Amino acid sequence: MAIIIKTPKEIEAMQESGKILAAVFDIVKDNFKPGINAKQLDDLIFDAISSHQAKPSFLGYQGYKYSSCISKNEEVVHGIPYKEKIFMPGDIASIDIGVFFKGFHSDAARTLWLEPIPQEVTRLITVTEECFFKAIENAKPGNTIGDMASALQHHAESNGFSVVRDLCSHGIGKKLHEDPLIPNYGVQGKGFKLKEGMTFAIEPMINMGTHQVLTLDDKWTIITADQKLSAHYENTICITKDGAKILTRHVE
């Protein structure tokens, strides 16, 4: 396993890519309304990325034909943005987008919803986002990958939810998926040590029921085995001497 350490200049390029991605999510959120279908969202995403002279990271990746993954309700990740996938009140959507700009990728996901949704579903979405932040609180030089993973897992499970185990967070940079694969569960103190300049896409996928998942016949869409709801939250981060820096959001 070769974990690529990024230079400050390379991290700056990744942050430029991440800023574009943050702007694209603003457009997605503004347009996520009852009656919209996943293809319409995917077309918006393609146009928004292209307007920045950037490219969708997912388009063409291992033969994938779309600019985003849009997963509905019990779909965990890799949902194909079909025209027939229409969002109505009570639905949730994991929207996963990658941007390739100036030679580097950024990757992020958000779970959106259409009111009304039950309080327990709101809690699932909130806890999933919190799991990301619990993980990166431990993303400091000298800590281990297990420190991140165990914090994420503990927060999900202590709230009565489960962590998907068949899918991982991952390294990112010139390639969309670089070493290492990072489980979203683990043991404190275990695994490789974090170093300044490492860049990761940390993405908790948290289920309301079982952690087990299945892949549909389209070979992409992954659903919960019990067909209960799943939420997803992701950002691209880099490890600095002071801890984790999020690259896929607007600079404050």
Secondary structure per residue as TSV (DSSP state, phi and psi in degrees):
chain	resnum	aa	ss	phi	psi
A	1	M	-	360.0	126.5
A	2	A	-	-116.8	105.5
A	3	I	-	-89.5	121.5
A	4	I	-	-86.4	121.9
A	5	I	-	-84.4	129.0
A	6	K	-	-92.4	146.5
A	7	T	-	-79.4	162.5
A	8	P	H	-55.0	-37.6
A	9	K	H	-65.8	-39.3
A	10	E	H	-68.0	-39.8
A	11	I	H	-64.8	-36.2
A	12	E	H	-62.2	-40.8
A	13	A	H	-65.1	-39.7
A	14	M	H	-64.7	-35.5
A	15	Q	H	-69.0	-34.6
A	16	E	H	-61.9	-43.9
A	17	S	H	-60.3	-42.9
A	18	G	H	-64.8	-35.0
A	19	K	H	-66.0	-38.5
A	20	I	H	-61.1	-44.6
A	21	L	H	-61.2	-41.4
A	22	A	H	-61.2	-40.1
A	23	A	H	-66.5	-36.4
A	24	V	H	-64.3	-40.8
A	25	F	H	-64.2	-32.4
A	26	D	H	-58.8	-42.9
A	27	I	H	-66.7	-42.1
A	28	V	H	-60.5	-46.7
A	29	K	H	-62.7	-38.3
A	30	D	H	-66.0	-27.2
A	31	N	H	-103.9	-1.8
A	32	F	-	-82.4	91.4
A	33	K	-	-133.1	158.5
A	34	P	T	-53.6	133.2
A	35	G	T	98.4	-14.8
A	36	I	-	-73.1	146.3
A	37	N	B	-108.7	165.3
A	38	A	H	-66.0	-33.1
A	39	K	H	-65.5	-40.1
A	40	Q	H	-60.2	-42.0
A	41	L	H	-64.0	-42.8
A	42	D	H	-64.3	-38.6
A	43	D	H	-64.0	-41.3
A	44	L	H	-60.2	-42.2
A	45	I	H	-64.9	-44.2
A	46	F	H	-59.8	-47.4
A	47	D	H	-63.5	-41.0
A	48	A	H	-66.7	-42.7
A	49	I	H	-65.2	-44.6
A	50	S	H	-63.7	-30.7
A	51	S	T	-65.4	-17.3
A	52	H	T	-99.3	14.1
A	53	Q	T	57.7	32.2
A	54	A	-	-113.2	175.4
A	55	K	E	-125.6	146.9
A	56	P	E	-68.9	125.5
A	57	S	S	-63.4	-31.4
A	58	F	S	-81.6	-26.0
A	59	L	T	-65.5	115.1
A	60	G	T	89.1	-6.0
A	61	Y	G	-68.9	116.7
A	62	Q	G	49.9	37.4
A	63	G	G	85.2	3.2
A	64	Y	-	-68.6	137.5
A	65	K	-	-103.9	10.4
A	66	Y	S	-131.0	167.4
A	67	S	S	-90.9	-11.6
A	68	S	E	-149.0	164.5
A	69	C	E	-109.2	126.1
A	70	I	E	-126.4	110.1
A	71	S	E	-112.8	131.4
A	72	K	E	-111.1	126.6
A	73	N	T	58.0	-102.5
A	74	E	T	-80.2	-6.1
A	75	E	E	-74.8	126.6
A	76	V	E	-82.0	-58.9
A	77	V	E	-151.3	172.3
A	78	H	-	63.4	23.4
A	79	G	-	-66.1	131.6
A	80	I	-	-80.2	134.3
A	81	P	-	-79.9	70.2
A	82	Y	-	-72.2	149.7
A	83	K	T	-60.4	-32.8
A	84	E	T	-75.2	-9.1
A	85	K	-	-87.3	94.5
A	86	I	B	-105.4	138.0
A	87	F	-	-103.1	130.4
A	88	M	-	-130.3	166.9
A	89	P	T	-50.8	133.5
A	90	G	T	99.6	-11.6
A	91	D	-	-88.4	152.8
A	92	I	E	-121.1	155.7
A	93	A	E	-139.8	124.9
A	94	S	E	-88.0	118.9
A	95	I	E	-114.7	116.6
A	96	D	E	-116.2	125.1
A	97	I	E	-135.6	141.9
A	98	G	E	-123.6	146.4
A	99	V	E	-125.9	134.0
A	100	F	E	-112.4	119.4
A	101	F	E	-148.9	130.3
A	102	K	T	52.4	38.1
A	103	G	T	87.0	3.3
A	104	F	E	-134.4	149.6
A	105	H	E	-98.4	150.4
A	106	S	E	-130.2	154.4
A	107	D	E	-147.2	130.8
A	108	A	E	-153.4	159.0
A	109	A	E	-144.1	148.3
A	110	R	E	-135.4	146.8
A	111	T	E	-102.5	118.3
A	112	L	E	-105.3	163.8
A	113	W	E	-148.3	160.2
A	114	L	-	-119.4	118.6
A	115	E	S	-63.5	150.2
A	116	P	-	-89.2	141.4
A	117	I	-	-124.6	148.6
A	118	P	-	-61.5	154.6
A	119	Q	H	-57.5	-35.8
A	120	E	H	-66.9	-32.1
A	121	V	H	-72.0	-41.8
A	122	T	H	-57.0	-41.6
A	123	R	H	-66.1	-39.6
A	124	L	H	-58.3	-47.0
A	125	I	H	-65.1	-42.5
A	126	T	H	-64.7	-45.8
A	127	V	H	-64.8	-36.4
A	128	T	H	-61.4	-44.8
A	129	E	H	-64.2	-43.0
A	130	E	H	-59.9	-35.3
A	131	C	H	-59.4	-40.4
A	132	F	H	-58.8	-47.9
A	133	F	H	-70.3	-32.8
A	134	K	H	-61.8	-39.9
A	135	A	H	-63.7	-48.5
A	136	I	H	-77.2	-14.3
A	137	E	T	-58.7	-25.8
A	138	N	T	-101.3	6.5
A	139	A	-	-88.3	74.9
A	140	K	-	-129.1	148.5
A	141	P	T	-54.3	133.6
A	142	G	T	96.0	-25.5
A	143	N	-	-74.4	169.5
A	144	T	B	-109.7	167.0
A	145	I	H	-62.8	-31.8
A	146	G	H	-66.4	-29.3
A	147	D	H	-64.0	-41.8
A	148	M	H	-66.2	-51.0
A	149	A	H	-64.0	-41.3
A	150	S	H	-68.3	-36.0
A	151	A	H	-64.9	-42.7
A	152	L	H	-60.7	-50.8
A	153	Q	H	-60.9	-44.8
A	154	H	H	-61.0	-41.8
A	155	H	H	-65.6	-42.1
A	156	A	H	-64.5	-49.6
A	157	E	H	-72.4	-32.2
A	158	S	H	-69.2	-16.9
A	159	N	T	-98.8	8.0
A	160	G	T	87.8	11.8
A	161	F	-	-110.0	174.1
A	162	S	E	-123.5	152.4
A	163	V	E	-99.9	126.5
A	164	V	-	-62.2	129.6
A	165	R	S	-105.1	-16.1
A	166	D	S	-84.4	-6.0
A	167	L	S	-129.1	151.6
A	168	C	-	-130.9	157.8
A	169	S	E	-71.5	173.2
A	170	H	E	-160.2	161.5
A	171	G	E	-69.9	160.9
A	172	I	-	-156.0	152.8
A	173	G	S	173.3	-116.6
A	174	K	S	-67.2	-25.7
A	175	K	S	-109.4	149.5
A	176	L	S	-63.2	-40.1
A	177	H	S	-122.3	111.6
A	178	E	E	-113.8	167.4
A	179	D	E	-62.8	145.8
A	180	P	E	-99.0	164.1
A	181	L	E	-77.9	135.8
A	182	I	E	-122.8	105.2
A	183	P	-	-60.2	147.4
A	184	N	S	-90.8	18.7
A	185	Y	S	-145.3	155.1
A	186	G	-	170.0	-168.4
A	187	V	-	-117.5	131.2
A	188	Q	T	-55.5	134.7
A	189	G	T	86.3	-7.7
A	190	K	-	-95.7	158.5
A	191	G	S	90.0	179.9
A	192	F	-	-69.9	156.6
A	193	K	B	-85.9	143.9
A	194	L	-	-80.1	143.4
A	195	K	-	-131.0	150.3
A	196	E	T	-57.3	134.8
A	197	G	T	97.8	-8.1
A	198	M	-	-73.7	144.5
A	199	T	E	-128.1	132.1
A	200	F	E	-134.2	153.7
A	201	A	E	-105.4	106.8
A	202	I	E	-96.1	122.8
A	203	E	-	-142.8	84.8
A	204	P	-	-61.6	133.4
A	205	M	E	-118.7	111.9
A	206	I	E	-119.9	130.2
A	207	N	E	-106.9	149.4
A	208	M	S	-73.8	-30.3
A	209	G	S	-114.6	-126.3
A	210	T	-	-66.2	153.7
A	211	H	S	-79.1	-10.8
A	212	Q	-	-75.3	145.3
A	213	V	E	-132.3	162.8
A	214	L	E	-131.7	154.1
A	215	T	E	-106.0	130.6
A	216	L	-	-73.8	171.6
A	217	D	T	-64.6	-19.4
A	218	D	T	-72.4	-3.4
A	219	K	S	72.8	1.4
A	220	W	S	-117.7	-55.1
A	221	T	-	-67.4	126.7
A	222	I	E	-110.4	127.6
A	223	I	E	-119.6	162.4
A	224	T	E	-69.9	141.7
A	225	A	T	-64.2	-30.0
A	226	D	T	-98.0	4.1
A	227	Q	-	60.2	24.6
A	228	K	-	-85.5	167.0
A	229	L	-	-70.2	155.3
A	230	S	E	-136.0	146.5
A	231	A	E	-125.0	160.5
A	232	H	E	-146.9	135.6
A	233	Y	-	-145.2	134.2
A	234	E	B	-148.8	143.6
A	235	N	E	-141.7	155.7
A	236	T	E	-89.7	131.6
A	237	I	E	-127.4	160.5
A	238	C	E	-125.3	152.3
A	239	I	E	-90.2	122.4
A	240	T	E	-112.8	173.1
A	241	K	T	-63.5	-22.4
A	242	D	T	-98.6	1.4
A	243	G	E	123.9	-158.3
A	244	A	E	-82.8	139.8
A	245	K	E	-118.2	127.7
A	246	I	E	-83.8	128.0
A	247	L	-	-98.7	-13.3
A	248	T	S	-110.0	51.7
A	249	R	S	-154.5	165.1
A	250	H	-	-61.9	138.4
A	251	V	-	-69.6	126.8
A	252	E	-	-83.3	360.0
